[in-house]
Amino acid sequence: MKNVLGLLGLSCRAGQVILGAEMALKEIKAGHAALVLLDESASEGTRKKITDACAYRHVPLHMLPTDAISQACGKDGRMAAAIRPGKLCQQLLLLLTGPENNGQS
């Protein structure tokens, strides 16, 4: 998980991440999101909106531990992040779905 958060922070600094639930939802609907990360402490309403939009548009969605997005990007209170397509997004997907991430933090 440490590698994921480090790469997420790098992606934020590179301008490849859209933070905040409403802004992430706009990115998903516009077709500009290749990956969405959601804080597991997000409200049910936010979780449903993001989950439904990702499912409809076939965008991968991954849950992160509480406050992980906020800490990685240096912005308090962010519950969702939409990552734009590119090499950083591909690497994040590999880290999130790779076999070495199963059960290890």
Jmol script that loads the backbone (N, CA, C; Angstrom):
load data "model"
ATOM      1  N   MET A   1       0.836  -1.201   0.000  1.00  0.00           N
ATOM      2  CA  MET A   1       0.000   0.000   0.000  1.00  0.00           C
ATOM      3  C   MET A   1       0.874   1.257   0.000  1.00  0.00           C
ATOM      4  N   LYS A   2       2.040   1.149   0.587  1.00  0.00           N
ATOM      5  CA  LYS A   2       2.936   2.301   0.635  1.00  0.00           C
ATOM      6  C   LYS A   2       3.337   2.745  -0.774  1.00  0.00           C
ATOM      7  N   ASN A   3       3.605   1.772  -1.661  1.00  0.00           N
ATOM      8  CA  ASN A   3       3.958   2.099  -3.043  1.00  0.00           C
ATOM      9  C   ASN A   3       2.804   2.767  -3.775  1.00  0.00           C
ATOM     10  N   VAL A   4       1.587   2.302  -3.511  1.00  0.00           N
ATOM     11  CA  VAL A   4       0.395   2.880  -4.143  1.00  0.00           C
ATOM     12  C   VAL A   4       0.246   4.337  -3.731  1.00  0.00           C
ATOM     13  N   LEU A   5       0.390   4.603  -2.435  1.00  0.00           N
ATOM     14  CA  LEU A   5       0.227   5.973  -1.938  1.00  0.00           C
ATOM     15  C   LEU A   5       1.336   6.884  -2.450  1.00  0.00           C
ATOM     16  N   GLY A   6       2.549   6.364  -2.550  1.00  0.00           N
ATOM     17  CA  GLY A   6       3.651   7.154  -3.093  1.00  0.00           C
ATOM     18  C   GLY A   6       3.416   7.514  -4.549  1.00  0.00           C
ATOM     19  N   LEU A   7       2.957   6.550  -5.316  1.00  0.00           N
ATOM     20  CA  LEU A   7       2.676   6.795  -6.733  1.00  0.00           C
ATOM     21  C   LEU A   7       1.469   7.715  -6.906  1.00  0.00           C
ATOM     22  N   LEU A   8       0.489   7.604  -6.021  1.00  0.00           N
ATOM     23  CA  LEU A   8      -0.663   8.511  -6.056  1.00  0.00           C
ATOM     24  C   LEU A   8      -0.217   9.943  -5.778  1.00  0.00           C
ATOM     25  N   GLY A   9       0.669  10.123  -4.818  1.00  0.00           N
ATOM     26  CA  GLY A   9       1.207  11.454  -4.533  1.00  0.00           C
ATOM     27  C   GLY A   9       1.963  12.022  -5.718  1.00  0.00           C
ATOM     28  N   LEU A  10       2.749  11.195  -6.371  1.00  0.00           N
ATOM     29  CA  LEU A  10       3.483  11.624  -7.552  1.00  0.00           C
ATOM     30  C   LEU A  10       2.520  12.011  -8.676  1.00  0.00           C
ATOM     31  N   SER A  11       1.469  11.226  -8.840  1.00  0.00           N
ATOM     32  CA  SER A  11       0.456  11.521  -9.857  1.00  0.00           C
ATOM     33  C   SER A  11      -0.243  12.848  -9.576  1.00  0.00           C
ATOM     34  N   CYS A  12      -0.496  13.117  -8.308  1.00  0.00           N
ATOM     35  CA  CYS A  12      -1.111  14.403  -7.926  1.00  0.00           C
ATOM     36  C   CYS A  12      -0.206  15.566  -8.314  1.00  0.00           C
ATOM     37  N   ARG A  13       1.061  15.438  -7.998  1.00  0.00           N
ATOM     38  CA  ARG A  13       2.007  16.510  -8.323  1.00  0.00           C
ATOM     39  C   ARG A  13       2.185  16.671  -9.829  1.00  0.00           C
ATOM     40  N   ALA A  14       1.970  15.588 -10.572  1.00  0.00           N
ATOM     41  CA  ALA A  14       2.089  15.645 -12.032  1.00  0.00           C
ATOM     42  C   ALA A  14       0.821  16.171 -12.700  1.00  0.00           C
ATOM     43  N   GLY A  15      -0.216  16.426 -11.911  1.00  0.00           N
ATOM     44  CA  GLY A  15      -1.456  16.970 -12.458  1.00  0.00           C
ATOM     45  C   GLY A  15      -2.336  15.933 -13.132  1.00  0.00           C
ATOM     46  N   GLN A  16      -2.155  14.666 -12.792  1.00  0.00           N
ATOM     47  CA  GLN A  16      -2.923  13.593 -13.414  1.00  0.00           C
ATOM     48  C   GLN A  16      -4.115  13.143 -12.572  1.00  0.00           C
ATOM     49  N   VAL A  17      -4.321  13.781 -11.424  1.00  0.00           N
ATOM     50  CA  VAL A  17      -5.374  13.363 -10.503  1.00  0.00           C
ATOM     51  C   VAL A  17      -6.371  14.493 -10.292  1.00  0.00           C
ATOM     52  N   ILE A  18      -7.650  14.154 -10.361  1.00  0.00           N
ATOM     53  CA  ILE A  18      -8.721  15.090 -10.058  1.00  0.00           C
ATOM     54  C   ILE A  18      -9.271  14.677  -8.700  1.00  0.00           C
ATOM     55  N   LEU A  19      -9.194  15.565  -7.729  1.00  0.00           N
ATOM     56  CA  LEU A  19      -9.595  15.245  -6.365  1.00  0.00           C
ATOM     57  C   LEU A  19     -10.994  15.758  -6.050  1.00  0.00           C
ATOM     58  N   GLY A  20     -11.675  15.038  -5.174  1.00  0.00           N
ATOM     59  CA  GLY A  20     -13.007  15.425  -4.724  1.00  0.00           C
ATOM     60  C   GLY A  20     -14.066  14.608  -5.437  1.00  0.00           C
ATOM     61  N   ALA A  21     -15.109  14.259  -4.707  1.00  0.00           N
ATOM     62  CA  ALA A  21     -16.143  13.371  -5.239  1.00  0.00           C
ATOM     63  C   ALA A  21     -16.869  13.983  -6.433  1.00  0.00           C
ATOM     64  N   GLU A  22     -17.270  15.231  -6.345  1.00  0.00           N
ATOM     65  CA  GLU A  22     -18.024  15.856  -7.433  1.00  0.00           C
ATOM     66  C   GLU A  22     -17.168  16.046  -8.679  1.00  0.00           C
ATOM     67  N   MET A  23     -15.934  16.468  -8.494  1.00  0.00           N
ATOM     68  CA  MET A  23     -15.045  16.650  -9.639  1.00  0.00           C
ATOM     69  C   MET A  23     -14.689  15.310 -10.267  1.00  0.00           C
ATOM     70  N   ALA A  24     -14.497  14.287  -9.439  1.00  0.00           N
ATOM     71  CA  ALA A  24     -14.212  12.948  -9.963  1.00  0.00           C
ATOM     72  C   ALA A  24     -15.402  12.434 -10.763  1.00  0.00           C
ATOM     73  N   LEU A  25     -16.599  12.684 -10.259  1.00  0.00           N
ATOM     74  CA  LEU A  25     -17.811  12.257 -10.963  1.00  0.00           C
ATOM     75  C   LEU A  25     -17.908  12.926 -12.330  1.00  0.00           C
ATOM     76  N   LYS A  26     -17.572  14.208 -12.418  1.00  0.00           N
ATOM     77  CA  LYS A  26     -17.569  14.914 -13.702  1.00  0.00           C
ATOM     78  C   LYS A  26     -16.555  14.297 -14.667  1.00  0.00           C
ATOM     79  N   GLU A  27     -15.378  13.946 -14.151  1.00  0.00           N
ATOM     80  CA  GLU A  27     -14.342  13.333 -14.989  1.00  0.00           C
ATOM     81  C   GLU A  27     -14.794  11.972 -15.515  1.00  0.00           C
ATOM     82  N   ILE A  28     -15.447  11.204 -14.657  1.00  0.00           N
ATOM     83  CA  ILE A  28     -15.940   9.882 -15.063  1.00  0.00           C
ATOM     84  C   ILE A  28     -16.972  10.046 -16.172  1.00  0.00           C
ATOM     85  N   LYS A  29     -17.926  10.936 -15.961  1.00  0.00           N
ATOM     86  CA  LYS A  29     -19.000  11.144 -16.934  1.00  0.00           C
ATOM     87  C   LYS A  29     -18.476  11.704 -18.257  1.00  0.00           C
ATOM     88  N   ALA A  30     -17.406  12.492 -18.191  1.00  0.00           N
ATOM     89  CA  ALA A  30     -16.821  13.058 -19.406  1.00  0.00           C
ATOM     90  C   ALA A  30     -15.944  12.043 -20.142  1.00  0.00           C
ATOM     91  N   GLY A  31     -15.675  10.914 -19.507  1.00  0.00           N
ATOM     92  CA  GLY A  31     -14.854   9.894 -20.135  1.00  0.00           C
ATOM     93  C   GLY A  31     -13.361  10.139 -20.011  1.00  0.00           C
ATOM     94  N   HIS A  32     -12.963  10.983 -19.063  1.00  0.00           N
ATOM     95  CA  HIS A  32     -11.558  11.335 -18.895  1.00  0.00           C
ATOM     96  C   HIS A  32     -10.876  10.576 -17.768  1.00  0.00           C
ATOM     97  N   ALA A  33     -11.576   9.682 -17.096  1.00  0.00           N
ATOM     98  CA  ALA A  33     -10.999   8.944 -15.968  1.00  0.00           C
ATOM     99  C   ALA A  33     -10.673   7.517 -16.390  1.00  0.00           C
ATOM    100  N   ALA A  34      -9.449   7.087 -16.106  1.00  0.00           N
ATOM    101  CA  ALA A  34      -9.039   5.714 -16.416  1.00  0.00           C
ATOM    102  C   ALA A  34      -9.036   4.842 -15.166  1.00  0.00           C
ATOM    103  N   LEU A  35      -9.078   5.483 -13.993  1.00  0.00           N
ATOM    104  CA  LEU A  35      -9.069   4.785 -12.714  1.00  0.00           C
ATOM    105  C   LEU A  35      -9.682   5.715 -11.681  1.00  0.00           C
ATOM    106  N   VAL A  36     -10.462   5.145 -10.771  1.00  0.00           N
ATOM    107  CA  VAL A  36     -11.044   5.937  -9.692  1.00  0.00           C
ATOM    108  C   VAL A  36     -10.699   5.271  -8.370  1.00  0.00           C
ATOM    109  N   LEU A  37     -10.277   6.094  -7.418  1.00  0.00           N
ATOM    110  CA  LEU A  37      -9.982   5.633  -6.077  1.00  0.00           C
ATOM    111  C   LEU A  37     -10.988   6.266  -5.127  1.00  0.00           C
ATOM    112  N   LEU A  38     -11.514   5.475  -4.207  1.00  0.00           N
ATOM    113  CA  LEU A  38     -12.535   5.952  -3.285  1.00  0.00           C
ATOM    114  C   LEU A  38     -12.130   5.607  -1.864  1.00  0.00           C
ATOM    115  N   ASP A  39     -12.263   6.563  -0.969  1.00  0.00           N
ATOM    116  CA  ASP A  39     -11.966   6.365   0.451  1.00  0.00           C
ATOM    117  C   ASP A  39     -13.040   5.466   1.055  1.00  0.00           C
ATOM    118  N   GLU A  40     -12.641   4.477   1.830  1.00  0.00           N
ATOM    119  CA  GLU A  40     -13.627   3.554   2.386  1.00  0.00           C
ATOM    120  C   GLU A  40     -14.525   4.208   3.430  1.00  0.00           C
ATOM    121  N   SER A  41     -14.191   5.416   3.883  1.00  0.00           N
ATOM    122  CA  SER A  41     -15.054   6.118   4.834  1.00  0.00           C
ATOM    123  C   SER A  41     -15.998   7.102   4.136  1.00  0.00           C
ATOM    124  N   ALA A  42     -16.069   7.044   2.813  1.00  0.00           N
ATOM    125  CA  ALA A  42     -16.974   7.925   2.058  1.00  0.00           C
ATOM    126  C   ALA A  42     -18.422   7.592   2.420  1.00  0.00           C
ATOM    127  N   SER A  43     -19.282   8.594   2.341  1.00  0.00           N
ATOM    128  CA  SER A  43     -20.693   8.392   2.680  1.00  0.00           C
ATOM    129  C   SER A  43     -21.344   7.438   1.689  1.00  0.00           C
ATOM    130  N   GLU A  44     -22.463   6.863   2.095  1.00  0.00           N
ATOM    131  CA  GLU A  44     -23.181   5.916   1.228  1.00  0.00           C
ATOM    132  C   GLU A  44     -23.616   6.573  -0.083  1.00  0.00           C
ATOM    133  N   GLY A  45     -24.063   7.817  -0.012  1.00  0.00           N
ATOM    134  CA  GLY A  45     -24.499   8.527  -1.213  1.00  0.00           C
ATOM    135  C   GLY A  45     -23.355   8.730  -2.195  1.00  0.00           C
ATOM    136  N   THR A  46     -22.215   9.180  -1.683  1.00  0.00           N
ATOM    137  CA  THR A  46     -21.037   9.380  -2.522  1.00  0.00           C
ATOM    138  C   THR A  46     -20.577   8.047  -3.101  1.00  0.00           C
ATOM    139  N   ARG A  47     -20.548   7.037  -2.275  1.00  0.00           N
ATOM    140  CA  ARG A  47     -20.114   5.714  -2.712  1.00  0.00           C
ATOM    141  C   ARG A  47     -21.007   5.188  -3.841  1.00  0.00           C
ATOM    142  N   LYS A  48     -22.324   5.373  -3.699  1.00  0.00           N
ATOM    143  CA  LYS A  48     -23.261   4.883  -4.707  1.00  0.00           C
ATOM    144  C   LYS A  48     -23.094   5.639  -6.020  1.00  0.00           C
ATOM    145  N   LYS A  49     -22.989   6.975  -5.949  1.00  0.00           N
ATOM    146  CA  LYS A  49     -22.826   7.778  -7.169  1.00  0.00           C
ATOM    147  C   LYS A  49     -21.575   7.367  -7.945  1.00  0.00           C
ATOM    148  N   ILE A  50     -20.463   7.271  -7.226  1.00  0.00           N
ATOM    149  CA  ILE A  50     -19.191   6.948  -7.863  1.00  0.00           C
ATOM    150  C   ILE A  50     -19.209   5.511  -8.397  1.00  0.00           C
ATOM    151  N   THR A  51     -19.705   4.585  -7.589  1.00  0.00           N
ATOM    152  CA  THR A  51     -19.750   3.177  -7.992  1.00  0.00           C
ATOM    153  C   THR A  51     -20.618   2.979  -9.230  1.00  0.00           C
ATOM    154  N   ASP A  52     -21.787   3.597  -9.237  1.00  0.00           N
ATOM    155  CA  ASP A  52     -22.689   3.472 -10.386  1.00  0.00           C
ATOM    156  C   ASP A  52     -22.082   4.068 -11.653  1.00  0.00           C
ATOM    157  N   ALA A  53     -21.459   5.244 -11.529  1.00  0.00           N
ATOM    158  CA  ALA A  53     -20.853   5.890 -12.697  1.00  0.00           C
ATOM    159  C   ALA A  53     -19.702   5.048 -13.238  1.00  0.00           C
ATOM    160  N   CYS A  54     -18.891   4.481 -12.351  1.00  0.00           N
ATOM    161  CA  CYS A  54     -17.764   3.647 -12.785  1.00  0.00           C
ATOM    162  C   CYS A  54     -18.259   2.366 -13.451  1.00  0.00           C
ATOM    163  N   ALA A  55     -19.281   1.761 -12.883  1.00  0.00           N
ATOM    164  CA  ALA A  55     -19.818   0.518 -13.454  1.00  0.00           C
ATOM    165  C   ALA A  55     -20.409   0.782 -14.839  1.00  0.00           C
ATOM    166  N   TYR A  56     -21.145   1.871 -14.995  1.00  0.00           N
ATOM    167  CA  TYR A  56     -21.782   2.192 -16.258  1.00  0.00           C
ATOM    168  C   TYR A  56     -20.755   2.462 -17.357  1.00  0.00           C
ATOM    169  N   ARG A  57     -19.655   3.128 -16.973  1.00  0.00           N
ATOM    170  CA  ARG A  57     -18.648   3.510 -17.968  1.00  0.00           C
ATOM    171  C   ARG A  57     -17.434   2.581 -17.982  1.00  0.00           C
ATOM    172  N   HIS A  58     -17.491   1.501 -17.240  1.00  0.00           N
ATOM    173  CA  HIS A  58     -16.427   0.482 -17.195  1.00  0.00           C
ATOM    174  C   HIS A  58     -15.082   1.060 -16.777  1.00  0.00           C
ATOM    175  N   VAL A  59     -15.107   1.893 -15.732  1.00  0.00           N
ATOM    176  CA  VAL A  59     -13.888   2.473 -15.178  1.00  0.00           C
ATOM    177  C   VAL A  59     -13.530   1.682 -13.917  1.00  0.00           C
ATOM    178  N   PRO A  60     -12.292   1.206 -13.800  1.00  0.00           N
ATOM    179  CA  PRO A  60     -11.902   0.470 -12.593  1.00  0.00           C
ATOM    180  C   PRO A  60     -12.023   1.350 -11.343  1.00  0.00           C
ATOM    181  N   LEU A  61     -12.557   0.754 -10.292  1.00  0.00           N
ATOM    182  CA  LEU A  61     -12.753   1.450  -9.020  1.00  0.00           C
ATOM    183  C   LEU A  61     -12.076   0.649  -7.925  1.00  0.00           C
ATOM    184  N   HIS A  62     -11.277   1.332  -7.104  1.00  0.00           N
ATOM    185  CA  HIS A  62     -10.594   0.667  -5.995  1.00  0.00           C
ATOM    186  C   HIS A  62     -10.814   1.469  -4.721  1.00  0.00           C
ATOM    187  N   MET A  63     -11.049   0.741  -3.642  1.00  0.00           N
ATOM    188  CA  MET A  63     -11.225   1.358  -2.331  1.00  0.00           C
ATOM    189  C   MET A  63      -9.860   1.460  -1.654  1.00  0.00           C
ATOM    190  N   LEU A  64      -9.631   2.590  -0.994  1.00  0.00           N
ATOM    191  CA  LEU A  64      -8.405   2.792  -0.224  1.00  0.00           C
ATOM    192  C   LEU A  64      -8.760   3.010   1.231  1.00  0.00           C
ATOM    193  N   PRO A  65      -7.836   2.732   2.143  1.00  0.00           N
ATOM    194  CA  PRO A  65      -8.109   2.943   3.571  1.00  0.00           C
ATOM    195  C   PRO A  65      -8.463   4.399   3.874  1.00  0.00           C
ATOM    196  N   THR A  66      -9.104   4.591   5.005  1.00  0.00           N
ATOM    197  CA  THR A  66      -9.541   5.915   5.439  1.00  0.00           C
ATOM    198  C   THR A  66      -8.389   6.914   5.415  1.00  0.00           C
ATOM    199  N   ASP A  67      -8.624   8.064   4.816  1.00  0.00           N
ATOM    200  CA  ASP A  67      -7.694   9.201   4.715  1.00  0.00           C
ATOM    201  C   ASP A  67      -6.453   8.942   3.867  1.00  0.00           C
ATOM    202  N   ALA A  68      -6.378   7.825   3.175  1.00  0.00           N
ATOM    203  CA  ALA A  68      -5.203   7.533   2.351  1.00  0.00           C
ATOM    204  C   ALA A  68      -5.079   8.520   1.189  1.00  0.00           C
ATOM    205  N   ILE A  69      -6.191   8.838   0.548  1.00  0.00           N
ATOM    206  CA  ILE A  69      -6.163   9.774  -0.583  1.00  0.00           C
ATOM    207  C   ILE A  69      -5.725  11.149  -0.099  1.00  0.00           C
ATOM    208  N   SER A  70      -6.289  11.591   1.001  1.00  0.00           N
ATOM    209  CA  SER A  70      -5.946  12.902   1.560  1.00  0.00           C
ATOM    210  C   SER A  70      -4.470  12.990   1.912  1.00  0.00           C
ATOM    211  N   GLN A  71      -3.946  11.962   2.549  1.00  0.00           N
ATOM    212  CA  GLN A  71      -2.544  11.969   2.954  1.00  0.00           C
ATOM    213  C   GLN A  71      -1.612  11.927   1.752  1.00  0.00           C
ATOM    214  N   ALA A  72      -1.932  11.099   0.770  1.00  0.00           N
ATOM    215  CA  ALA A  72      -1.057  10.957  -0.396  1.00  0.00           C
ATOM    216  C   ALA A  72      -0.979  12.242  -1.210  1.00  0.00           C
ATOM    217  N   CYS A  73      -2.099  12.961  -1.301  1.00  0.00           N
ATOM    218  CA  CYS A  73      -2.152  14.162  -2.142  1.00  0.00           C
ATOM    219  C   CYS A  73      -1.939  15.454  -1.359  1.00  0.00           C
ATOM    220  N   GLY A  74      -1.930  15.364  -0.046  1.00  0.00           N
ATOM    221  CA  GLY A  74      -1.698  16.556   0.766  1.00  0.00           C
ATOM    222  C   GLY A  74      -2.883  17.497   0.840  1.00  0.00           C
ATOM    223  N   LYS A  75      -4.076  16.991   0.632  1.00  0.00           N
ATOM    224  CA  LYS A  75      -5.302  17.797   0.711  1.00  0.00           C
ATOM    225  C   LYS A  75      -6.258  17.106   1.672  1.00  0.00           C
ATOM    226  N   ASP A  76      -6.714  17.814   2.672  1.00  0.00           N
ATOM    227  CA  ASP A  76      -7.603  17.235   3.676  1.00  0.00           C
ATOM    228  C   ASP A  76      -9.011  17.018   3.144  1.00  0.00           C
ATOM    229  N   GLY A  77      -9.646  15.950   3.620  1.00  0.00           N
ATOM    230  CA  GLY A  77     -11.053  15.704   3.363  1.00  0.00           C
ATOM    231  C   GLY A  77     -11.417  15.225   1.970  1.00  0.00           C
ATOM    232  N   ARG A  78     -10.470  14.705   1.204  1.00  0.00           N
ATOM    233  CA  ARG A  78     -10.791  14.216  -0.139  1.00  0.00           C
ATOM    234  C   ARG A  78     -11.210  12.753  -0.056  1.00  0.00           C
ATOM    235  N   MET A  79     -12.381  12.453  -0.591  1.00  0.00           N
ATOM    236  CA  MET A  79     -12.944  11.103  -0.524  1.00  0.00           C
ATOM    237  C   MET A  79     -12.792  10.331  -1.823  1.00  0.00           C
ATOM    238  N   ALA A  80     -12.532  11.025  -2.922  1.00  0.00           N
ATOM    239  CA  ALA A  80     -12.431  10.351  -4.213  1.00  0.00           C
ATOM    240  C   ALA A  80     -11.349  11.006  -5.053  1.00  0.00           C
ATOM    241  N   ALA A  81     -10.778  10.198  -5.939  1.00  0.00           N
ATOM    242  CA  ALA A  81      -9.767  10.692  -6.873  1.00  0.00           C
ATOM    243  C   ALA A  81      -9.959   9.988  -8.206  1.00  0.00           C
ATOM    244  N   ALA A  82     -10.000  10.772  -9.271  1.00  0.00           N
ATOM    245  CA  ALA A  82     -10.070  10.224 -10.629  1.00  0.00           C
ATOM    246  C   ALA A  82      -8.704  10.433 -11.267  1.00  0.00           C
ATOM    247  N   ILE A  83      -8.132   9.359 -11.776  1.00  0.00           N
ATOM    248  CA  ILE A  83      -6.813   9.431 -12.390  1.00  0.00           C
ATOM    249  C   ILE A  83      -6.974   9.386 -13.899  1.00  0.00           C
ATOM    250  N   ARG A  84      -6.323  10.315 -14.568  1.00  0.00           N
ATOM    251  CA  ARG A  84      -6.376  10.388 -16.023  1.00  0.00           C
ATOM    252  C   ARG A  84      -5.502   9.300 -16.640  1.00  0.00           C
ATOM    253  N   PRO A  85      -5.801   8.904 -17.885  1.00  0.00           N
ATOM    254  CA  PRO A  85      -5.020   7.857 -18.538  1.00  0.00           C
ATOM    255  C   PRO A  85      -3.561   8.264 -18.728  1.00  0.00           C
ATOM    256  N   GLY A  86      -2.686   7.289 -18.674  1.00  0.00           N
ATOM    257  CA  GLY A  86      -1.261   7.530 -18.884  1.00  0.00           C
ATOM    258  C   GLY A  86      -0.425   6.484 -18.170  1.00  0.00           C
ATOM    259  N   LYS A  87       0.858   6.679 -18.210  1.00  0.00           N
ATOM    260  CA  LYS A  87       1.799   5.721 -17.611  1.00  0.00           C
ATOM    261  C   LYS A  87       1.630   5.624 -16.100  1.00  0.00           C
ATOM    262  N   LEU A  88       1.411   6.753 -15.437  1.00  0.00           N
ATOM    263  CA  LEU A  88       1.236   6.718 -13.983  1.00  0.00           C
ATOM    264  C   LEU A  88      -0.025   5.939 -13.606  1.00  0.00           C
ATOM    265  N   CYS A  89      -1.073   6.114 -14.363  1.00  0.00           N
ATOM    266  CA  CYS A  89      -2.314   5.390 -14.124  1.00  0.00           C
ATOM    267  C   CYS A  89      -2.110   3.894 -14.337  1.00  0.00           C
ATOM    268  N   GLN A  90      -1.403   3.531 -15.389  1.00  0.00           N
ATOM    269  CA  GLN A  90      -1.125   2.120 -15.654  1.00  0.00           C
ATOM    270  C   GLN A  90      -0.336   1.489 -14.519  1.00  0.00           C
ATOM    271  N   GLN A  91       0.644   2.220 -14.004  1.00  0.00           N
ATOM    272  CA  GLN A  91       1.454   1.698 -12.905  1.00  0.00           C
ATOM    273  C   GLN A  91       0.618   1.555 -11.633  1.00  0.00           C
ATOM    274  N   LEU A  92      -0.256   2.524 -11.378  1.00  0.00           N
ATOM    275  CA  LEU A  92      -1.160   2.423 -10.227  1.00  0.00           C
ATOM    276  C   LEU A  92      -2.058   1.195 -10.344  1.00  0.00           C
ATOM    277  N   LEU A  93      -2.610   0.959 -11.522  1.00  0.00           N
ATOM    278  CA  LEU A  93      -3.454  -0.214 -11.741  1.00  0.00           C
ATOM    279  C   LEU A  93      -2.677  -1.506 -11.494  1.00  0.00           C
ATOM    280  N   LEU A  94      -1.435  -1.555 -11.957  1.00  0.00           N
ATOM    281  CA  LEU A  94      -0.607  -2.740 -11.731  1.00  0.00           C
ATOM    282  C   LEU A  94      -0.383  -2.973 -10.243  1.00  0.00           C
ATOM    283  N   LEU A  95      -0.100  -1.903  -9.503  1.00  0.00           N
ATOM    284  CA  LEU A  95       0.130  -2.034  -8.065  1.00  0.00           C
ATOM    285  C   LEU A  95      -1.139  -2.454  -7.326  1.00  0.00           C
ATOM    286  N   LEU A  96      -2.283  -1.918  -7.764  1.00  0.00           N
ATOM    287  CA  LEU A  96      -3.545  -2.217  -7.080  1.00  0.00           C
ATOM    288  C   LEU A  96      -4.064  -3.612  -7.386  1.00  0.00           C
ATOM    289  N   THR A  97      -3.777  -4.124  -8.574  1.00  0.00           N
ATOM    290  CA  THR A  97      -4.347  -5.420  -8.970  1.00  0.00           C
ATOM    291  C   THR A  97      -3.319  -6.539  -9.004  1.00  0.00           C
ATOM    292  N   GLY A  98      -2.045  -6.218  -8.799  1.00  0.00           N
ATOM    293  CA  GLY A  98      -1.004  -7.222  -8.876  1.00  0.00           C
ATOM    294  C   GLY A  98      -1.096  -8.262  -7.767  1.00  0.00           C
ATOM    295  N   PRO A  99      -0.578  -9.456  -8.015  1.00  0.00           N
ATOM    296  CA  PRO A  99      -0.636 -10.532  -7.032  1.00  0.00           C
ATOM    297  C   PRO A  99       0.159 -10.240  -5.768  1.00  0.00           C
ATOM    298  N   GLU A 100       1.180  -9.382  -5.889  1.00  0.00           N
ATOM    299  CA  GLU A 100       1.986  -9.060  -4.702  1.00  0.00           C
ATOM    300  C   GLU A 100       1.261  -8.151  -3.730  1.00  0.00           C
ATOM    301  N   ASN A 101       0.125  -7.554  -4.141  1.00  0.00           N
ATOM    302  CA  ASN A 101      -0.633  -6.649  -3.281  1.00  0.00           C
ATOM    303  C   ASN A 101      -1.702  -7.385  -2.475  1.00  0.00           C
ATOM    304  N   ASN A 102      -1.963  -8.624  -2.772  1.00  0.00           N
ATOM    305  CA  ASN A 102      -3.013  -9.370  -2.079  1.00  0.00           C
ATOM    306  C   ASN A 102      -2.620  -9.640  -0.634  1.00  0.00           C
ATOM    307  N   GLY A 103      -3.271  -8.938   0.282  1.00  0.00           N
ATOM    308  CA  GLY A 103      -3.066  -9.166   1.699  1.00  0.00           C
ATOM    309  C   GLY A 103      -1.860  -8.465   2.298  1.00  0.00           C
ATOM    310  N   GLN A 104      -1.103  -7.722   1.511  1.00  0.00           N
ATOM    311  CA  GLN A 104       0.058  -7.043   2.046  1.00  0.00           C
ATOM    312  C   GLN A 104      -0.141  -5.552   1.968  1.00  0.00           C
ATOM    313  N   SER A 105       0.379  -4.859   2.990  1.00  0.00           N
ATOM    314  CA  SER A 105       0.280  -3.399   2.986  1.00  0.00           C
ATOM    315  C   SER A 105       1.645  -2.791   2.943  1.00  0.00           C
TER     316      SER A 105
END
end "model"
wireframe off; spacefill off
backbone 0.3
color backbone group
